[in-house]
Amino acid sequence: MKLYMTANSPYARKVRILARELGVADGIEDMAINPRDPETGIWALNPIGKVPALELEDGRVLVESDLIAAWLARGAGDDTWLGPRFLGDTERNALLGLANGALDRGMTARLEEARPGAEDTADVIEKNYAGIRRIFDAAEQRAVVRPDPDYADIALVTGIDWIALRHPALDVHASWPGLSAYGAELSHRPAFAETSPKG
């Protein structure tokens, strides 16, 4: 299988961590591409034009990180990370929703920062920063390292790391020391360390 991704994509990182934790990463080739460049062929594989996209051995392509994650977990027959136990747990789903919301807010702010000359850029960025602050305030109350981490933990650590990298003005580690400690503890796991975003 081939996973079309960028090295620092937080959405692709969720899948890459899970594949390692499930023990299926050796069967997946990471294909680093620029999703904005049609010459890569990614638009033909994934008309959405975003990463990650997982090309299966039979040529079918799965898109959207959480759907890819569910497919991998089901294929691996491993309910530890993402399975009936997780899907039926309201608290874990709430934490996953917060993590995904933080990533979406952070991505919107990043795209806005790259949009030159717009009159409302500062307002749009601040609205999304305010959303991230609310989300991280709520997540800090819920984020506890457990003996059996799951996909919600993967998503939240991915969000913490990526937002700390891409939005230093939020000063994630100083502003949310509980989240920072939680992320640091899980980041000792090899799957997290091997996929850590680079500056």
Secondary structure as GFF3:
##gff-version 3
##sequence-region A 1 199
A	DSSP	beta_strand	2	5	.	.	.	ID=ss1
A	DSSP	alpha_helix	10	22	.	.	.	ID=ss2
A	DSSP	three_ten_helix	25	27	.	.	.	ID=ss3
A	DSSP	beta_strand	29	32	.	.	.	ID=ss4
A	DSSP	three_ten_helix	38	40	.	.	.	ID=ss5
A	DSSP	alpha_helix	42	45	.	.	.	ID=ss6
A	DSSP	beta_strand	53	55	.	.	.	ID=ss7
A	DSSP	beta_strand	61	63	.	.	.	ID=ss8
A	DSSP	alpha_helix	65	76	.	.	.	ID=ss9
A	DSSP	alpha_helix	84	87	.	.	.	ID=ss10
A	DSSP	alpha_helix	90	113	.	.	.	ID=ss11
A	DSSP	alpha_helix	121	142	.	.	.	ID=ss12
A	DSSP	alpha_helix	151	166	.	.	.	ID=ss13
A	DSSP	three_ten_helix	168	170	.	.	.	ID=ss14
A	DSSP	alpha_helix	172	175	.	.	.	ID=ss15
A	DSSP	alpha_helix	177	186	.	.	.	ID=ss16
A	DSSP	alpha_helix	190	194	.	.	.	ID=ss17
###
